Amino acid sequence: MQRLVVGAGYGLKDWLAQRITGIVMAVFTLIMFAAALGGAMSSREAWQAFMANGFIRFLSFLFIVSLCWHAWVGIRDIWMDYLNSAALRLFLHVMTLLALVGYAGWAIQIIWRL
Amino acid sequence: MPEMTKERPKHLALHEIRLPLAGFASILHRVSGAGLFLMLPLLIWLLQLSLGATQDSAAMFAAVTGNWLVKLILLGLLWAFLHHFCMGIRILLIDIHVGVEKQQAHNSAMTVMVVSLALTAILGLKLLGAY
C-alpha cells in the first residue's frame, strides 16, 4: 500500500495549539506594552528589575514556549505547502524543530538566570 | 483503470492574478511570520544583551542597536510583529464567526493593514529615537 508521507500529525490539535499560543503571546504583548508605558523600559536597571520579577519570569517562560510552538506549526505549514520532495521536507522539518528547541533553551536561560 | 489524466483548469500566471486585499493581507501574515522566525536569533541575542549584568553587554547592546542596518531590520520586524498580531486577532474573530461576510472581511483586512502600518510609524519613530 502506498502511504502518504507527511511530516507530522496535523489537524484540529495544531489548529487549536496555534490559537492558544497566539492568545498567550497577544496577552503577554499587551502586558509588556502596559509595562513600557509604566516605565519598565525607561532605563537598563528598570528593565532588568522588571524582568527579574517572579511573575513576569513565569509569563516570559510561557511566552517563549508559546512562540516556539507557534513558529513550529507555522513554519512547518510553509514547508508542507511549497515543497513537493518528502525528503527535503523531512530535512527542513527536523532543522526547524532543532532550531526552535535550541532557541527556547537559549531564551529561557536568559530570563531564568536573572 | 482509474481516470487519472483528467485536465483540470489551471491558472497560475501570478502576474495576472488579482489577489483581493484580504488575500494580500493573508500572504503578508505568512511573510511576516517567516521573517520573524528567521530573525529570532537576533532578537534573542538582543534580549540577552539587554539583560546582561556586565558593562560589556551594555556597551555591546548600545553598539548593535545603534547600527543603522540593525535599526532598519528592527523596524521591519516591528511591522512584521504588528501585522502578524493584528492579523491574528482578525483570524480569531473570524473563528468565532465575526466578520465572515465578504465586505466585512475586506474591511477588516484593510483595518489590519492601516492599523499595523500606523502603529509601526508611531512605535518606529520611538525606535529610531525621534521622541
gemmi code that builds the backbone of each chain (N, CA, C; Angstrom):
import gemmi

chains = {
    "A": [
        ("MET", (0.835, -1.203, 0.000), (0.000, 0.000, 0.000), (0.873, 1.258, 0.000)),
        ("GLN", (0.518, 2.161, -0.893), (1.249, 3.429, -0.972), (0.779, 4.354, 0.150)),
        ("ARG", (1.719, 4.800, 0.945), (1.314, 5.684, 2.057), (1.747, 7.106, 1.786)),
        ("LEU", (0.926, 8.037, 2.263), (1.293, 9.447, 2.153), (2.329, 9.764, 3.224)),
        ("VAL", (3.405, 10.389, 2.785), (4.427, 10.759, 3.757), (4.148, 12.181, 4.224)),
        ("VAL", (3.742, 12.316, 5.430), (3.525, 13.658, 5.969), (4.418, 13.848, 7.178)),
        ("GLY", (4.721, 15.096, 7.464), (5.740, 15.386, 8.455), (5.287, 15.301, 9.891)),
        ("ALA", (3.998, 15.385, 10.122), (3.525, 15.405, 11.492), (2.031, 15.145, 11.504)),
        ("GLY", (1.519, 14.775, 12.622), (0.069, 14.662, 12.741), (-0.503, 16.052, 12.861)),
        ("TYR", (-1.284, 16.458, 11.874), (-1.811, 17.810, 11.960), (-3.325, 17.766, 11.836)),
        ("GLY", (-3.949, 18.837, 12.165), (-5.395, 18.888, 12.135), (-5.874, 19.734, 13.290)),
        ("LEU", (-6.906, 19.267, 13.943), (-7.544, 20.062, 14.990), (-6.561, 20.447, 16.096)),
        ("LYS", (-5.714, 19.492, 16.473), (-4.783, 19.737, 17.571), (-3.864, 20.925, 17.256)),
        ("ASP", (-3.309, 20.939, 16.048), (-2.408, 22.026, 15.670), (-3.159, 23.336, 15.488)),
        ("TRP", (-4.365, 23.221, 14.943), (-5.204, 24.415, 14.773), (-5.445, 25.054, 16.136)),
        ("LEU", (-5.787, 24.219, 17.114), (-6.077, 24.722, 18.458), (-4.804, 25.261, 19.117)),
        ("ALA", (-3.697, 24.535, 18.948), (-2.427, 24.970, 19.538), (-2.043, 26.353, 19.003)),
        ("GLN", (-2.270, 26.562, 17.695), (-1.923, 27.834, 17.084), (-2.739, 28.976, 17.708)),
        ("ARG", (-4.010, 28.699, 18.011), (-4.875, 29.714, 18.631), (-4.457, 30.001, 20.069)),
        ("ILE", (-4.233, 28.937, 20.834), (-3.922, 29.118, 22.259), (-2.579, 29.830, 22.421)),
        ("THR", (-1.564, 29.368, 21.677), (-0.248, 30.005, 21.792), (-0.323, 31.454, 21.302)),
        ("GLY", (-1.132, 31.697, 20.269), (-1.302, 33.063, 19.765), (-1.918, 33.972, 20.818)),
        ("ILE", (-2.931, 33.459, 21.512), (-3.601, 34.262, 22.543), (-2.643, 34.544, 23.699)),
        ("VAL", (-1.872, 33.527, 24.103), (-0.894, 33.715, 25.185), (0.076, 34.842, 24.811)),
        ("MET", (0.585, 34.796, 23.570), (1.553, 35.813, 23.134), (0.909, 37.194, 23.026)),
        ("ALA", (-0.358, 37.229, 22.571), (-1.050, 38.519, 22.441), (-1.248, 39.157, 23.818)),
        ("VAL", (-1.656, 38.334, 24.802), (-1.859, 38.852, 26.158), (-0.529, 39.349, 26.729)),
        ("PHE", (0.532, 38.557, 26.535), (1.856, 38.946, 27.026), (2.295, 40.272, 26.385)),
        ("THR", (2.026, 40.405, 25.090), (2.383, 41.639, 24.374), (1.695, 42.849, 25.003)),
        ("LEU", (0.402, 42.697, 25.309), (-0.335, 43.820, 25.903), (0.213, 44.151, 27.291)),
        ("ILE", (0.579, 43.109, 28.056), (1.171, 43.338, 29.386), (2.492, 44.094, 29.249)),
        ("MET", (3.325, 43.676, 28.290), (4.615, 44.335, 28.090), (4.434, 45.775, 27.623)),
        ("PHE", (3.418, 45.993, 26.782), (3.160, 47.348, 26.305), (2.739, 48.241, 27.472)),
        ("ALA", (1.858, 47.703, 28.323), (1.418, 48.465, 29.503), (2.608, 48.746, 30.417)),
        ("ALA", (3.481, 47.739, 30.586), (4.664, 47.907, 31.432), (5.587, 48.981, 30.868)),
        ("ALA", (5.713, 48.999, 29.531), (6.563, 50.011, 28.895), (6.003, 51.409, 29.150)),
        ("LEU", (4.690, 51.536, 29.043), (4.062, 52.837, 29.320), (4.267, 53.223, 30.787)),
        ("GLY", (4.350, 52.190, 31.661), (4.554, 52.435, 33.084), (6.011, 52.667, 33.454)),
        ("GLY", (6.910, 52.653, 32.464), (8.302, 52.988, 32.728), (9.243, 51.806, 32.915)),
        ("ALA", (8.740, 50.580, 32.650), (9.584, 49.397, 32.863), (10.770, 49.346, 31.903)),
        ("MET", (10.707, 50.131, 30.820), (11.807, 50.122, 29.859), (12.515, 51.482, 29.808)),
        ("SER", (12.313, 52.272, 30.861), (12.869, 53.624, 30.851), (14.376, 53.624, 31.040)),
        ("SER", (14.905, 52.609, 31.701), (16.359, 52.502, 31.867), (16.733, 51.033, 31.916)),
        ("ARG", (18.023, 50.785, 31.759), (18.511, 49.406, 31.787), (18.203, 48.744, 33.141)),
        ("GLU", (18.373, 49.518, 34.225), (18.136, 48.982, 35.565), (16.655, 48.644, 35.773)),
        ("ALA", (15.786, 49.571, 35.322), (14.344, 49.342, 35.467), (13.913, 48.102, 34.696)),
        ("TRP", (14.450, 47.957, 33.483), (14.126, 46.818, 32.617), (14.558, 45.507, 33.267)),
        ("GLN", (15.796, 45.493, 33.828), (16.294, 44.262, 34.427), (15.519, 43.903, 35.692)),
        ("ALA", (15.154, 44.924, 36.469), (14.375, 44.662, 37.691), (12.994, 44.116, 37.321)),
        ("PHE", (12.415, 44.697, 36.279), (11.087, 44.253, 35.833), (11.134, 42.789, 35.387)),
        ("MET", (12.131, 42.453, 34.558), (12.208, 41.094, 34.007), (12.594, 40.062, 35.065)),
        ("ALA", (13.190, 40.517, 36.185), (13.598, 39.594, 37.243), (12.432, 39.251, 38.167)),
        ("ASN", (11.342, 39.999, 38.061), (10.155, 39.732, 38.879), (9.660, 38.302, 38.637)),
        ("GLY", (9.325, 37.599, 39.717), (8.941, 36.193, 39.605), (7.769, 35.944, 38.677)),
        ("PHE", (6.738, 36.779, 38.788), (5.545, 36.564, 37.966), (5.837, 36.842, 36.491)),
        ("ILE", (6.643, 37.887, 36.249), (7.000, 38.207, 34.863), (7.860, 37.094, 34.263)),
        ("ARG", (8.718, 36.496, 35.106), (9.532, 35.386, 34.598), (8.657, 34.195, 34.215)),
        ("PHE", (7.626, 33.972, 35.026), (6.649, 32.902, 34.725), (5.976, 33.194, 33.381)),
        ("LEU", (5.537, 34.441, 33.191), (4.868, 34.817, 31.942), (5.836, 34.768, 30.751)),
        ("SER", (7.071, 35.224, 30.968), (8.071, 35.206, 29.891), (8.328, 33.768, 29.433)),
        ("PHE", (8.372, 32.863, 30.413), (8.575, 31.448, 30.088), (7.437, 30.942, 29.199)),
        ("LEU", (6.195, 31.260, 29.607), (5.038, 30.842, 28.801), (5.104, 31.444, 27.407)),
        ("PHE", (5.557, 32.705, 27.332), (5.669, 33.376, 26.038), (6.667, 32.649, 25.136)),
        ("ILE", (7.830, 32.305, 25.698), (8.872, 31.654, 24.891), (8.399, 30.294, 24.388)),
        ("VAL", (7.775, 29.522, 25.276), (7.272, 28.207, 24.874), (6.190, 28.374, 23.795)),
        ("SER", (5.288, 29.339, 24.000), (4.221, 29.584, 23.031), (4.793, 29.998, 21.678)),
        ("LEU", (5.776, 30.899, 21.726), (6.389, 31.386, 20.487), (6.992, 30.238, 19.682)),
        ("CYS", (7.745, 29.380, 20.348), (8.430, 28.299, 19.628), (7.433, 27.273, 19.098)),
        ("TRP", (6.421, 26.990, 19.874), (5.385, 26.049, 19.430), (4.631, 26.622, 18.221)),
        ("HIS", (4.261, 27.901, 18.340), (3.543, 28.617, 17.285), (4.372, 28.661, 15.995)),
        ("ALA", (5.653, 28.957, 16.150), (6.544, 29.041, 14.985), (6.716, 27.664, 14.340)),
        ("TRP", (6.756, 26.626, 15.162), (6.875, 25.268, 14.625), (5.694, 24.958, 13.702)),
        ("VAL", (4.478, 25.208, 14.177), (3.287, 24.915, 13.368), (3.289, 25.775, 12.102)),
        ("GLY", (3.594, 27.061, 12.263), (3.557, 27.979, 11.123), (4.607, 27.682, 10.074)),
        ("ILE", (5.844, 27.473, 10.504), (6.928, 27.222, 9.546), (6.740, 25.854, 8.901)),
        ("ARG", (6.289, 24.884, 9.675), (6.027, 23.562, 9.120), (4.959, 23.639, 8.024)),
        ("ASP", (3.935, 24.472, 8.251), (2.897, 24.668, 7.222), (3.501, 25.220, 5.935)),
        ("ILE", (4.469, 26.135, 6.082), (5.110, 26.700, 4.886), (5.837, 25.605, 4.113)),
        ("TRP", (6.626, 24.779, 4.811), (7.333, 23.682, 4.118), (6.322, 22.743, 3.462)),
        ("MET", (5.248, 22.422, 4.158), (4.254, 21.483, 3.618), (3.549, 22.059, 2.399)),
        ("ASP", (3.337, 23.371, 2.398), (2.608, 23.989, 1.287), (3.443, 24.096, 0.015)),
        ("TYR", (4.748, 24.341, 0.158), (5.534, 24.686, -1.022), (6.528, 23.634, -1.475)),
        ("LEU", (6.790, 22.621, -0.650), (7.808, 21.645, -1.045), (7.175, 20.312, -1.419)),
        ("ASN", (7.529, 19.807, -2.580), (6.975, 18.530, -3.029), (7.819, 17.345, -2.595)),
        ("SER", (9.110, 17.580, -2.412), (10.005, 16.477, -2.081), (9.866, 16.110, -0.599)),
        ("ALA", (9.447, 14.875, -0.339), (9.262, 14.422, 1.045), (10.588, 14.430, 1.809)),
        ("ALA", (11.678, 14.108, 1.105), (12.986, 14.054, 1.764), (13.417, 15.449, 2.220)),
        ("LEU", (13.255, 16.436, 1.301), (13.633, 17.807, 1.648), (12.742, 18.350, 2.769)),
        ("ARG", (11.452, 17.990, 2.694), (10.512, 18.452, 3.722), (10.900, 17.895, 5.087)),
        ("LEU", (11.201, 16.605, 5.114), (11.591, 15.976, 6.379), (12.843, 16.646, 6.935)),
        ("PHE", (13.813, 16.903, 6.038), (15.060, 17.537, 6.460), (14.773, 18.917, 7.085)),
        ("LEU", (13.955, 19.713, 6.397), (13.686, 21.068, 6.891), (12.799, 21.060, 8.147)),
        ("HIS", (11.903, 20.070, 8.237), (11.108, 19.940, 9.472), (12.031, 19.700, 10.656)),
        ("VAL", (12.985, 18.788, 10.467), (13.901, 18.465, 11.564), (14.755, 19.679, 11.917)),
        ("MET", (15.266, 20.381, 10.875), (16.102, 21.570, 11.111), (15.310, 22.651, 11.868)),
        ("THR", (14.061, 22.861, 11.444), (13.220, 23.867, 12.091), (13.001, 23.521, 13.558)),
        ("LEU", (12.685, 22.243, 13.786), (12.419, 21.789, 15.146), (13.651, 21.937, 16.030)),
        ("LEU", (14.811, 21.530, 15.501), (16.045, 21.629, 16.278), (16.368, 23.086, 16.592)),
        ("ALA", (16.193, 23.966, 15.584), (16.469, 25.391, 15.799), (15.566, 25.935, 16.898)),
        ("LEU", (14.275, 25.618, 16.818), (13.321, 26.182, 17.781), (13.549, 25.663, 19.199)),
        ("VAL", (13.902, 24.380, 19.317), (14.190, 23.844, 20.655), (15.420, 24.545, 21.228)),
        ("GLY", (16.431, 24.749, 20.367), (17.637, 25.461, 20.799), (17.334, 26.896, 21.206)),
        ("TYR", (16.531, 27.597, 20.394), (16.162, 28.984, 20.712), (15.434, 29.044, 22.061)),
        ("ALA", (14.530, 28.083, 22.277), (13.754, 28.072, 23.517), (14.693, 27.940, 24.718)),
        ("GLY", (15.645, 27.002, 24.633), (16.592, 26.804, 25.724), (17.430, 28.048, 25.979)),
        ("TRP", (17.893, 28.639, 24.879), (18.726, 29.847, 24.967), (17.938, 30.982, 25.643)),
        ("ALA", (16.719, 31.230, 25.160), (15.928, 32.340, 25.687), (15.518, 32.105, 27.139)),
        ("ILE", (15.192, 30.851, 27.473), (14.746, 30.566, 28.841), (15.895, 30.760, 29.831)),
        ("GLN", (17.111, 30.341, 29.433), (18.224, 30.534, 30.375), (18.556, 32.013, 30.543)),
        ("ILE", (18.254, 32.837, 29.544), (18.482, 34.283, 29.678), (17.567, 34.863, 30.753)),
        ("ILE", (16.275, 34.481, 30.692), (15.340, 35.087, 31.662), (15.407, 34.409, 33.035)),
        ("TRP", (15.852, 33.163, 33.071), (15.822, 32.458, 34.362), (17.104, 32.559, 35.169)),
        ("ARG", (18.144, 33.139, 34.567), (19.349, 33.306, 35.395), (19.353, 34.676, 36.060)),
        ("LEU", (18.328, 35.472, 35.769), (18.268, 36.814, 36.372), (18.109, 36.700, 37.891)),
    ],
    "B": [
        ("MET", (-9.167, 0.739, -15.164), (-8.102, 1.691, -14.811), (-8.724, 3.042, -14.430)),
        ("PRO", (-8.311, 3.576, -13.302), (-8.910, 4.856, -12.884), (-8.522, 5.987, -13.827)),
        ("GLU", (-9.421, 6.891, -13.956), (-9.163, 8.008, -14.857), (-8.315, 9.059, -14.138)),
        ("MET", (-7.026, 9.090, -14.434), (-6.110, 9.979, -13.707), (-5.648, 11.165, -14.558)),
        ("THR", (-6.018, 11.137, -15.848), (-5.432, 12.136, -16.743), (-6.396, 13.285, -17.045)),
        ("LYS", (-7.430, 13.406, -16.231), (-8.423, 14.447, -16.471), (-7.766, 15.833, -16.385)),
        ("GLU", (-8.008, 16.640, -17.390), (-7.447, 18.001, -17.421), (-8.164, 18.881, -16.410)),
        ("ARG", (-7.396, 19.504, -15.568), (-8.018, 20.416, -14.607), (-7.668, 21.839, -15.002)),
        ("PRO", (-8.588, 22.753, -14.755), (-8.257, 24.137, -15.113), (-7.125, 24.650, -14.222)),
        ("LYS", (-6.140, 25.239, -14.847), (-5.016, 25.780, -14.092), (-4.844, 27.236, -14.474)),
        ("HIS", (-4.628, 28.058, -13.485), (-4.318, 29.435, -13.816), (-3.296, 29.944, -12.818)),
        ("LEU", (-2.054, 29.738, -13.150), (-1.010, 30.109, -12.203), (-0.154, 31.264, -12.722)),
        ("ALA", (-0.723, 32.066, -13.628), (0.001, 33.250, -14.084), (-0.106, 34.306, -12.982)),
        ("LEU", (0.925, 34.286, -12.095), (0.857, 35.102, -10.880), (0.694, 36.585, -11.174)),
        ("HIS", (1.299, 37.047, -12.304), (1.218, 38.474, -12.610), (-0.176, 38.867, -13.086)),
        ("GLU", (-0.968, 37.849, -13.491), (-2.325, 38.167, -13.962), (-3.372, 38.000, -12.868)),
        ("ILE", (-3.021, 37.243, -11.821), (-3.998, 37.026, -10.749), (-4.108, 38.294, -9.909)),
        ("ARG", (-5.323, 38.781, -9.781), (-5.501, 39.944, -8.909), (-6.019, 39.462, -7.562)),
        ("LEU", (-5.092, 39.462, -6.614), (-5.416, 38.974, -5.276), (-6.279, 40.008, -4.569)),
        ("PRO", (-7.402, 39.593, -3.976), (-8.169, 40.571, -3.185), (-7.353, 41.020, -1.976)),
        ("LEU", (-7.714, 42.167, -1.414), (-6.953, 42.727, -0.297), (-6.806, 41.721, 0.847)),
        ("ALA", (-7.889, 40.991, 1.151), (-7.827, 40.010, 2.244), (-6.781, 38.936, 1.940)),
        ("GLY", (-6.666, 38.564, 0.659), (-5.668, 37.576, 0.265), (-4.259, 38.131, 0.400)),
        ("PHE", (-4.096, 39.397, 0.039), (-2.815, 40.077, 0.148), (-2.379, 40.160, 1.616)),
        ("ALA", (-3.333, 40.561, 2.472), (-3.037, 40.660, 3.906), (-2.686, 39.287, 4.465)),
        ("SER", (-3.345, 38.260, 3.945), (-3.109, 36.894, 4.408), (-1.706, 36.414, 4.028)),
        ("ILE", (-1.290, 36.727, 2.783), (0.069, 36.379, 2.358), (1.084, 37.102, 3.243)),
        ("LEU", (0.792, 38.363, 3.566), (1.709, 39.122, 4.425), (1.774, 38.522, 5.835)),
        ("HIS", (0.683, 37.878, 6.260), (0.692, 37.209, 7.566), (1.763, 36.111, 7.554)),
        ("ARG", (1.810, 35.381, 6.452), (2.793, 34.308, 6.312), (4.206, 34.880, 6.165)),
        ("VAL", (4.344, 35.909, 5.331), (5.665, 36.518, 5.113), (6.205, 37.095, 6.426)),
        ("SER", (5.333, 37.796, 7.169), (5.789, 38.411, 8.418), (6.185, 37.333, 9.429)),
        ("GLY", (5.427, 36.248, 9.482), (5.760, 35.158, 10.402), (7.098, 34.531, 10.057)),
        ("ALA", (7.323, 34.318, 8.758), (8.590, 33.731, 8.321), (9.754, 34.664, 8.656)),
        ("GLY", (9.551, 35.966, 8.444), (10.601, 36.938, 8.743), (10.947, 36.957, 10.220)),
        ("LEU", (9.923, 36.913, 11.053), (10.149, 36.905, 12.499), (10.907, 35.646, 12.910)),
        ("PHE", (10.536, 34.520, 12.314), (11.229, 33.255, 12.619), (12.707, 33.351, 12.240)),
        ("LEU", (12.974, 33.873, 11.025), (14.350, 33.945, 10.548), (15.208, 34.860, 11.413)),
        ("MET", (14.599, 35.894, 11.984), (15.362, 36.868, 12.766), (15.330, 36.584, 14.271)),
        ("LEU", (14.751, 35.445, 14.663), (14.694, 35.103, 16.094), (16.055, 35.131, 16.786)),
        ("PRO", (17.127, 34.589, 16.140), (18.423, 34.631, 16.827), (18.851, 36.059, 17.170)),
        ("LEU", (18.621, 37.006, 16.253), (18.969, 38.415, 16.520), (18.173, 38.927, 17.725)),
        ("LEU", (16.880, 38.619, 17.762), (16.031, 39.128, 18.840), (16.421, 38.531, 20.194)),
        ("ILE", (16.740, 37.228, 20.202), (17.126, 36.599, 21.473), (18.479, 37.141, 21.924)),
        ("TRP", (19.358, 37.374, 20.945), (20.679, 37.936, 21.278), (20.515, 39.331, 21.897)),
        ("LEU", (19.632, 40.150, 21.328), (19.396, 41.483, 21.877), (18.786, 41.393, 23.280)),
        ("LEU", (17.889, 40.408, 23.485), (17.326, 40.196, 24.827), (18.444, 39.879, 25.804)),
        ("GLN", (19.354, 39.003, 25.367), (20.481, 38.610, 26.215), (21.351, 39.815, 26.572)),
        ("LEU", (21.657, 40.645, 25.562), (22.492, 41.826, 25.812), (21.777, 42.825, 26.712)),
        ("SER", (20.441, 42.947, 26.533), (19.695, 43.926, 27.329), (19.604, 43.502, 28.785)),
        ("LEU", (19.719, 42.192, 29.046), (19.584, 41.700, 30.423), (20.926, 41.302, 31.031)),
        ("GLY", (22.008, 41.452, 30.262), (23.327, 41.098, 30.769), (23.753, 42.007, 31.915)),
        ("ALA", (24.449, 41.417, 32.898), (24.809, 42.181, 34.098), (26.085, 43.001, 33.908)),
        ("THR", (26.880, 42.650, 32.893), (28.188, 43.294, 32.760), (28.116, 44.591, 31.943)),
        ("GLN", (29.150, 45.408, 32.101), (29.273, 46.632, 31.311), (29.457, 46.312, 29.834)),
        ("ASP", (30.145, 45.186, 29.589), (30.376, 44.755, 28.201), (29.068, 44.588, 27.450)),
        ("SER", (28.103, 43.922, 28.103), (26.846, 43.659, 27.415), (26.080, 44.957, 27.190)),
        ("ALA", (26.193, 45.878, 28.125), (25.531, 47.179, 27.959), (26.120, 47.928, 26.769)),
        ("ALA", (27.458, 47.904, 26.668), (28.126, 48.593, 25.560), (27.801, 47.925, 24.234)),
        ("MET", (27.811, 46.587, 24.250), (27.504, 45.835, 23.035), (26.071, 46.104, 22.582)),
        ("PHE", (25.135, 46.142, 23.545), (23.728, 46.414, 23.216), (23.612, 47.779, 22.535)),
        ("ALA", (24.302, 48.769, 23.111), (24.248, 50.127, 22.546), (24.847, 50.148, 21.142)),
        ("ALA", (25.960, 49.408, 20.971), (26.626, 49.396, 19.662), (25.755, 48.719, 18.607)),
        ("VAL", (25.184, 47.574, 18.971), (24.382, 46.821, 17.997), (23.128, 47.589, 17.620)),
        ("THR", (22.400, 48.081, 18.636), (21.134, 48.774, 18.334), (21.394, 50.147, 17.710)),
        ("GLY", (22.631, 50.643, 17.823), (22.956, 51.920, 17.213), (23.282, 51.809, 15.731)),
        ("ASN", (23.546, 50.588, 15.277), (23.873, 50.351, 13.873), (22.652, 50.582, 12.988)),
        ("TRP", (22.818, 51.347, 11.906), (21.639, 51.713, 11.103), (21.009, 50.520, 10.408)),
        ("LEU", (21.856, 49.519, 10.040), (21.308, 48.327, 9.378), (20.432, 47.541, 10.359)),
        ("VAL", (20.922, 47.424, 11.616), (20.137, 46.735, 12.645), (18.831, 47.487, 12.892)),
        ("LYS", (18.922, 48.821, 12.916), (17.706, 49.629, 13.121), (16.684, 49.364, 12.020)),
        ("LEU", (17.201, 49.268, 10.791), (16.316, 49.016, 9.644), (15.653, 47.636, 9.786)),
        ("ILE", (16.456, 46.637, 10.184), (15.909, 45.285, 10.373), (14.862, 45.295, 11.491)),
        ("LEU", (15.177, 45.990, 12.593), (14.237, 46.039, 13.716), (12.943, 46.752, 13.330)),
        ("LEU", (13.077, 47.773, 12.480), (11.880, 48.477, 12.004), (11.014, 47.515, 11.183)),
        ("GLY", (11.657, 46.735, 10.330), (10.939, 45.724, 9.544), (10.279, 44.680, 10.432)),
        ("LEU", (11.007, 44.249, 11.452), (10.466, 43.241, 12.366), (9.326, 43.813, 13.200)),
        ("LEU", (9.422, 45.110, 13.511), (8.336, 45.771, 14.253), (7.050, 45.718, 13.438)),
        ("TRP", (7.171, 46.053, 12.141), (5.990, 45.959, 11.263), (5.502, 44.513, 11.186)),
        ("ALA", (6.453, 43.576, 11.009), (6.085, 42.157, 10.881), (5.317, 41.695, 12.115)),
        ("PHE", (5.812, 42.086, 13.285), (5.143, 41.687, 14.530), (3.745, 42.282, 14.606)),
        ("LEU", (3.643, 43.585, 14.315), (2.346, 44.266, 14.438), (1.339, 43.730, 13.420)),
        ("HIS", (1.805, 43.483, 12.194), (0.899, 42.930, 11.189), (0.438, 41.530, 11.611)),
        ("HIS", (1.394, 40.728, 12.073), (1.070, 39.359, 12.489), (0.097, 39.375, 13.669)),
        ("PHE", (0.321, 40.296, 14.591), (-0.534, 40.461, 15.776), (-1.958, 40.841, 15.359)),
        ("CYS", (-2.076, 41.892, 14.539), (-3.406, 42.371, 14.121), (-4.114, 41.315, 13.275)),
        ("MET", (-3.376, 40.690, 12.376), (-3.957, 39.662, 11.517), (-4.391, 38.462, 12.371)),
        ("GLY", (-3.639, 38.161, 13.407), (-4.003, 37.060, 14.304), (-5.320, 37.322, 15.000)),
        ("ILE", (-5.510, 38.566, 15.430), (-6.780, 38.927, 16.072), (-7.932, 38.803, 15.070)),
        ("ARG", (-7.669, 39.201, 13.808), (-8.689, 39.057, 12.759), (-9.052, 37.581, 12.558)),
        ("ILE", (-8.040, 36.723, 12.577), (-8.295, 35.285, 12.400), (-9.133, 34.746, 13.562)),
        ("LEU", (-8.781, 35.183, 14.789), (-9.533, 34.717, 15.962), (-10.993, 35.169, 15.884)),
        ("LEU", (-11.207, 36.393, 15.403), (-12.581, 36.902, 15.273), (-13.355, 36.103, 14.226)),
        ("ILE", (-12.691, 35.816, 13.104), (-13.369, 35.030, 12.060), (-13.660, 33.619, 12.585)),
        ("ASP", (-12.765, 33.079, 13.431), (-13.007, 31.771, 14.058), (-14.325, 31.747, 14.819)),
        ("ILE", (-14.641, 32.867, 15.488), (-15.898, 32.899, 16.244), (-16.999, 33.581, 15.424)),
        ("HIS", (-16.815, 33.531, 14.088), (-17.844, 33.976, 13.131), (-18.134, 35.469, 13.185)),
        ("VAL", (-17.122, 36.244, 13.548), (-17.273, 37.699, 13.485), (-16.588, 38.184, 12.204)),
        ("GLY", (-17.324, 38.890, 11.361), (-16.738, 39.457, 10.143), (-16.482, 38.451, 9.047)),
        ("VAL", (-17.383, 37.505, 8.876), (-17.197, 36.463, 7.865), (-17.666, 36.918, 6.482)),
        ("GLU", (-18.636, 37.833, 6.445), (-19.177, 38.296, 5.159), (-18.091, 38.954, 4.322)),
        ("LYS", (-18.254, 38.872, 2.990), (-17.219, 39.332, 2.062), (-16.793, 40.782, 2.312)),
        ("GLN", (-17.786, 41.679, 2.420), (-17.464, 43.087, 2.600), (-16.792, 43.349, 3.951)),
        ("GLN", (-17.300, 42.659, 4.992), (-16.702, 42.802, 6.332), (-15.255, 42.293, 6.322)),
        ("ALA", (-15.036, 41.156, 5.647), (-13.693, 40.580, 5.595), (-12.730, 41.532, 4.877)),
        ("HIS", (-13.235, 42.182, 3.825), (-12.432, 43.167, 3.105), (-12.094, 44.343, 4.026)),
        ("ASN", (-13.109, 44.827, 4.729), (-12.897, 45.974, 5.622), (-11.927, 45.639, 6.754)),
        ("SER", (-12.054, 44.430, 7.321), (-11.164, 44.085, 8.434), (-9.730, 43.917, 7.932)),
        ("ALA", (-9.567, 43.401, 6.699), (-8.218, 43.283, 6.132), (-7.611, 44.677, 5.958)),
        ("MET", (-8.432, 45.615, 5.475), (-7.976, 46.999, 5.323), (-7.597, 47.593, 6.680)),
        ("THR", (-8.437, 47.325, 7.690), (-8.156, 47.825, 9.043), (-6.821, 47.289, 9.551)),
        ("VAL", (-6.584, 45.992, 9.324), (-5.328, 45.380, 9.769), (-4.139, 46.078, 9.111)),
        ("MET", (-4.230, 46.282, 7.792), (-3.127, 46.926, 7.067), (-2.862, 48.332, 7.608)),
        ("VAL", (-3.933, 49.111, 7.762), (-3.787, 50.507, 8.183), (-3.292, 50.603, 9.625)),
        ("VAL", (-3.916, 49.805, 10.516), (-3.543, 49.883, 11.932), (-2.097, 49.431, 12.135)),
        ("SER", (-1.696, 48.335, 11.480), (-0.329, 47.856, 11.708), (0.701, 48.830, 11.142)),
        ("LEU", (0.376, 49.446, 10.002), (1.314, 50.437, 9.445), (1.370, 51.698, 10.319)),
        ("ALA", (0.213, 52.120, 10.832), (0.183, 53.316, 11.683), (0.956, 53.073, 12.979)),
        ("LEU", (0.740, 51.898, 13.585), (1.459, 51.574, 14.826), (2.959, 51.450, 14.560)),
        ("THR", (3.314, 50.900, 13.380), (4.735, 50.807, 13.018), (5.345, 52.203, 12.943)),
        ("ALA", (4.595, 53.147, 12.366), (5.098, 54.524, 12.264), (5.278, 55.128, 13.652)),
        ("ILE", (4.270, 54.948, 14.534), (4.321, 55.558, 15.867), (5.449, 54.948, 16.704)),
        ("LEU", (5.487, 53.603, 16.764), (6.498, 52.936, 17.577), (7.868, 52.971, 16.895)),
        ("GLY", (7.869, 53.023, 15.551), (9.123, 53.083, 14.810), (9.863, 54.376, 15.065)),
        ("LEU", (9.128, 55.468, 15.183), (9.765, 56.756, 15.486), (10.424, 56.707, 16.863)),
        ("LYS", (9.790, 55.976, 17.790), (10.375, 55.778, 19.118), (11.658, 54.941, 18.999)),
        ("LEU", (11.578, 53.902, 18.193), (12.734, 53.022, 17.962), (13.913, 53.799, 17.388)),
        ("LEU", (13.592, 54.716, 16.466), (14.652, 55.493, 15.827), (15.071, 56.698, 16.669)),
        ("GLY", (14.437, 56.837, 17.832), (14.852, 57.889, 18.756), (14.328, 59.270, 18.427)),
        ("ALA", (13.169, 59.328, 17.716), (12.622, 60.637, 17.341), (11.960, 61.341, 18.528)),
        ("TYR", (11.556, 60.562, 19.522), (10.968, 61.157, 20.732), (11.254, 60.300, 21.944)),
    ],
}
model = gemmi.Model(1)
for chain_id, residues in chains.items():
    chain = gemmi.Chain(chain_id)
    for i, (resn, *xyz) in enumerate(residues, 1):
        res = gemmi.Residue()
        res.name, res.seqid = resn, gemmi.SeqId(i, " ")
        for name, pos in zip(("N", "CA", "C"), xyz):
            atom = gemmi.Atom()
            atom.name, atom.element = name, gemmi.Element(name[0])
            atom.pos, atom.b_iso = gemmi.Position(*pos), 0.0
            res.add_atom(atom)
        chain.add_residue(res)
    model.add_chain(chain)
structure = gemmi.Structure()
structure.add_model(model)
structure.setup_entities()
